[in-house]
Amino acid sequence: MVNRKIFRKYRVLLVVTLLLLCFGLYWGDNAIKTDYISISSNKLPEAFEGFRILQISDLHNKEFGESQSVLLRKIEKAQPDIIVVTGDLIDSRRTNVGKAMDFIRGAVKLAPVYYVTGNHEGLSGEYPDLEQQLIQAGVILLKNKLIELNYKGATINLAGINDPVYEMMTGDYQGLSEKLILEDLLEGIKEDRLDRYTVLLSHRPEFINTYTLYGIDLVFSGHAHGGQFRLPFIGGLIAPGQGLFPKYTSGKYNRKNTTEIVSRGLGNSIIPLRVFNRPQIIVCTLYSGSSDTIER
């Protein structure tokens, strides 16, 4: 009788533990976290003081509420001046342009949206349809181009480059390494930069040294999914293009005069689960002044 009681207690404890584990995994995979980063630079015009850039990356067709309502409420609360999307809006294994456009149609009502491709746009085979719908919705596509971003009478540069895999699948870069493709794309926008502060949207974080070589001031990237599984005191476990224990997975990285901001992204691809790695949106606020950066 005593043994049966003990067995029942352990069984109840096991069931409760499994339920808590399942809830924790679900919560960690679906509870969006908004992280705030402040960037200061003497190159920034005073007019851009307090300018807010909200970054969305690696949605991979994930759905947050009906018609992306949960995600859109988070964005609205952050009150961004612009929204930048750094690739993999869709997933090549389960492409759903409708889910991607649910987000886009809501986002363009909140702020101007700027977009660059990720590798999954190149792999999906359905990007032409997505691109047409993005244009119709009013999204500004930064396909290997640089534009002037004007605000309160002042100007900075906003540039974007396609993902190297996208270029391999749709362009004239077959047979070249991803690094060489990226360098050629950056070379193409170099002459238009003048001496203005330059923000670059590029899906790949692992090429930070190349961005530094080309004198980019601020880079927004994604792709690494935060390392998928984040270990205490260690960080991400694995990331495409970086392998085990990747170096660039989440937050802010400085190389000389270049700052790179890497989003953990929102969705998943090959591995359908995140651990200690909640979906993320980033709000970056610009300040004119010293080049120190503050993260909070």
DAHUDA-V523055 format. One record per helix or strand. SS is the DSSP state (2 for helix, 1 for strand). FROM is the first residue (numbers start at 1). TO is the last residue. If there is no record, write none. Layout:
ss:SS from:FROM to:TO
ss:SS from:FROM to:TO
This chain:
ss:2 from:2 to:30
ss:1 from:33 to:41
ss:2 from:46 to:48
ss:1 from:51 to:56
ss:2 from:66 to:78
ss:1 from:82 to:86
ss:2 from:97 to:107
ss:1 from:112 to:116
ss:2 from:119 to:124
ss:2 from:127 to:137
ss:1 from:140 to:141
ss:1 from:145 to:151
ss:1 from:154 to:160
ss:2 from:164 to:170
ss:2 from:178 to:190
ss:1 from:198 to:204
ss:2 from:205 to:213
ss:1 from:218 to:222
ss:2 from:225 to:227
ss:1 from:229 to:231
ss:1 from:235 to:236
ss:1 from:238 to:239
ss:1 from:243 to:244
ss:1 from:251 to:255
ss:1 from:258 to:262
ss:1 from:275 to:275
ss:1 from:280 to:288
ss:1 from:293 to:295
